[in-house]
Amino acid sequence: MQSATTLNKPSIIICTSQHTGLEAKLRELQAGMEEEGVPCSLLSDSSADAVALAYKGAQASFLGVGVGIGSAALCIHYQKLPENQPLFVLQGEGTLTEWRYFGYNAARLVKGLPFKENPVQAAAAGSENMAQLYESVREMILKVLKENAQGHGEVNTWSKTH
């Protein structure tokens, strides 16, 4: 546990429970916050629930933002939200990029800036959008071909006679 002096400084409080892989998550999370220019402080806890950890951090932070790092999730909480309604939750292991984006977004919450979009989720959404676009174009082409086969898509040319 951190000293009272450290926790009294305006910073995002990161509450952690000890587990395998914690160091990597913490490193990326802190790097994201550092890149945004917002300090953080660490607080250890025995709870494994990331939401409870984040809520505890948000309540302890003068900035009102807490991050919880559990073995099965990562969470950002804001002190004015109900305990069971965190701002962001990443279920599962996650990736280095996702952990860093959690750091960015925790810091951006403090600064009042728009959140950065997670590139992993954006890529997945982009793939979904491309599939939908492909299907729409495919349907249009099939419709045009069908109309041409039925004689509805003929191009009439006419010329002006003098």
MOLINWO-V967313 format. One record per helix or strand of 2 or more residues. SS is the DSSP state (~ for helix, > for strand). FROM is the first residue (numbers start at 1). TO is the last residue. If there is no record, write none. Layout:
{{SS FROM TO} {SS FROM TO}}
This chain:
{{~ 4 7} {> 12 16} {~ 22 36} {> 40 44} {~ 50 60} {> 65 69} {> 73 78} {> 88 91} {~ 96 111} {~ 119 149}}
